[in-house]
Amino acid sequence: EKLQKLPVRPCTKNGLEEELIDGELFLCDQRGDKAIHCLNSGAAMIWYLCDGTRNLPEIVEEIGATTDRPKQEIENEVTETISQFQELGLLV
């Protein structure tokens, strides 16, 4: 059900500044003076893959190529994370 509500090719919104600090990605407002979200390394990887060129299975495949975790676990994490991005208004 959640998967059906997600964009076919997720794409992050423009206008957010990104700053990587100690493996965490901070998303800041346009002025760069206020962090509005902090992403751990797993969420940051998904964030970078949400560039509008990949669909969900392609994002899962790319992450799967970097880890030996079970595919179902990766699919669940990607779906949940992209759903959270959408709920937070971070996707176009």
N, C-alpha and C positions, 0 to 999 in steps of 0.2 A: 504494500500500500504506500509506504513512504517513498519507495523507489519511483513510483508512478508520478509523484509530485515534483521530483527533481528535474532540473533542466537537462536536456539531452546532451549538450556540450557546455558544462559549467564554465562560467567566465567571471573572474573577479572584477569588482568595480574599480574604475579609475579614481584618482584623487586621494588615494591613501598612500602615505609614505611608509616604506618598510625599513626596519632596522633590525639586523641580526645581532644579538648579544648573547654570548655563552650558549649557543645552540637553540635559543628561543627567538622567535620572530615577533617583533612588536609592530603592530599596525597603528599608525598615528594619523591624526587629522591632517588636513592639507597644510597647516602651518608647521606641523612637525613638533609641536610643543606639548601635545597631549596624547599619550598612548591610550587607544580605545580598546585594543584587544592584544592579548599575548598568546601566541601559538607555540606549543611544544614542537619538537623536531618532526614528529609524525604528521601533525596537522600542517606544519609549514611545508612539508613535501607535497601534501595534497594541494595546498594553496597554490604552490608554484605550477602544479600540473593543471590547475583550473584556468587555462588560458584561452578557452573557447575553441581549441583545435582538437581536443580529445573528448570521447564519450566516456561514460563510467567504466565499461569493460577495459578500455584502453588505459585509463588511469590505474585500475586494479592491476593490469598486466605490467605496467611500468614499475609500480611499487613491488610487485611480486618478483621482478627481476633482480631486486636489490636485497631480498630477504628469503629465508627458508620457511617463513610462516605459512600456515595453511591458507589456501586461496579463499575459503569461506570466511576466515577471520579477517583477511584483508578487505574483502567485499563489504563485510559488516562495518568495519572501521571507516572505509571510504564513504559508504552510504550515510553513516551517522554524522561524519564530519562535514560532508557537503550539505547535509540537511541543516546542521547547525549554522554553517555559513549563510545559508539561505534565510534561516530564521532571524539571524543577526543583521540581515540586509547587506551582506558583503558581496553578493553576486548580482550581476545585471540580468 
